[in-house]
Structure formats: structure tokens, C-alpha cells
Amino acid sequence: MCHDGSGEHPEAPEPANPTASRRAFSRLLLAGTGLAALSACAPEAARPTPSAAAAASAAATSAPVTATPSATATTTAPPAASVPASPAATAPETAPPARSTVKPRHSLTDPASPWVVVNKHRPLTPAAYVPAALVQPRVRLATSGEAALLNSTTAAAAEKMFAAAAGAGVTMTLASGYRSFATQTSTYNGYVNSRGQAAADTASARPGHSEHQTGWSFDIGDGGGACSFQPCFADQPAAAWAKANGHRFGFVVRYPWMLHDITGYYYEPWHLRYVGVEAAGEMKARGITTLEQYFGLEAAPAYR
């Protein structure tokens, strides 16, 4: 969901380019559940080797793929090598916290609401929704065109967050922002044509199911440009800083580590979602890392 990937992230990745889909990494983890668990929980010396990861990748290619949730979906795919160590790997969020009893003060269905929840069970209404006020934030850009836009509220918060990060010596870039229904349709169809629908659903959000379309989400990059839309991005300064401090500006990492059975997407340390300082702060304080759990909604691992 990041371009949606990049789409949804990438955010700005090309569906026809397998090495550009962060969903390719999702398929690697899906095929090698044991490998993912080992990478997340084992000490450095015990983590899988490139050859082991390659074997898991081969298994993923031959095994059927099930559909997964909505959010944002297209990203550049990591090379089929071993899963890199990351901050998440040393401290995985494997045990989902108890659900919140929060009573929503904003709509969870209106796409103009900062608390709207978009996933594989909860499409946007209307499907072709367009934010009323899209602006280009005054931040460092690693993209252009519509992907450089956010809704005005998210843009203002992003400017404050990027400035604070810069003050701490961390350079962030806006790698992928708004994605229209038409752009998401083109991105998703590209995946379907090249890989089939089952595989496409693991790499890109279906049109009308992407957070990027709301203007409340965007993908970040690191100033050094390393590991964009790849698992190793979790180790980059921008990702680490955003995860630790994003809540102060109203942002959460929408697809946290090892909670894909709830969100429908594997870990995307680059995909941030604006929910407001109050909600983001409470989620941080209570250890609740998904919007589904925070608002007491059902998990959405796949399309119905």
C-alpha cells in the first residue's frame, strides 16, 4: 500500500519489475514461516543464510498465494537473498496486545476522517474518493507528481516531523504519498497481468482499498537512499527515528512487524499513517500497534 506499495507503497515501483515489489518480500516470508520466525527471534549467528533464504524464495514461487489486506501496496522488491537483520528482528511484535476500549470520536468509514480504517475488509466509500485539499508538503522529496502530495492535515504534520528529524541529524524523504484510484487501478492490473490475481493481492492493494488514496498515508525514505522499500530499511536512521518518534506528530507505522495476520500486510517500516497526536500517543503508551486492534475491529488478512 505504500506505492502502494509505492505504492502502497512504493511507492512508486513498477508492477512489472519483480525486484521492485516489497510484496515479493512478503511472499518470501509467507513461504518460509519458519525462516521468518527464525530471523525475528534468533540471535545474529543463528539467522538464516543467503542459501536458506534462496530456498524459501524458491518455495514461494511454486506455492499458491492467498490474498492479503488493503492499505497501500506497491513497493520495490528486495533482492531474493537472506532476510537482513533489523530493529524489528531483535524485538519482534509477535504477541498482539489486548484490544483498546477506545470510543472513536471520528468516523472509521469516512475517508476524510483521520481515523478511517482502510483494509481488505474495509474498502473506501466512494471507491474513487479524492481528498478535498491535496498539497505538496515542504519536505525533501524523492518522488514527483501526485505521489508528492498529501492532504493538508497530513502535510502540515509531516513538515513538523521531518524538521524535528533533521534537528536530530536524521534526513527523511517523502518517497510516495497520494495515489489516485486510477493510478492504483493501473498499478494493481500490472501485477495481475504479470503474476496473476492471487500473487497480485500479496503485492498491491486492489483499487479502492489503498490508504494512499486517502492522503493520510505516505512512505518515507532515508536521506542516504539506502534500502528503499526493502526489509533492510528498518535499519536506516529515518526508519528507526520515525518508529520511535512519529507518535509525537500523530503518525504510526501502519504495518508493524509480524502482525500481517491482522493488517494483511507484512512489515513496512517505511509506511506511515497519520491518526493524530492523541491516538498515536495512546497507541504508543499502551503498546497497541495496529489500527484494527486500537479500534476493536476484526483482523483483515485477506479479501473476502
Secondary structure as UniProt FT lines:
FT   HELIX           5..8
FT   STRAND          9..11
FT   TURN            15..16
FT   HELIX           18..20
FT   HELIX           22..31
FT   HELIX           33..41
FT   HELIX           44..46
FT   HELIX           50..62
FT   HELIX           87..90
FT   TURN            111..112
FT   TURN            114..115
FT   TURN            120..121
FT   TURN            127..128
FT   STRAND          134..135
FT   HELIX           145..148
FT   STRAND          150..151
FT   HELIX           152..167
FT   TURN            168..169
FT   STRAND          172..176
FT   HELIX           181..195
FT   HELIX           197..200
FT   TURN            201..203
FT   TURN            207..208
FT   HELIX           211..214
FT   STRAND          217..222
FT   TURN            223..224
FT   TURN            226..229
FT   HELIX           231..235
FT   HELIX           237..245
FT   HELIX           246..249
FT   STRAND          251..253
FT   TURN            257..258
FT   HELIX           260..263
FT   TURN            269..270
FT   STRAND          271..274
FT   HELIX           277..286
FT   HELIX           291..294
FT   TURN            295..296
//
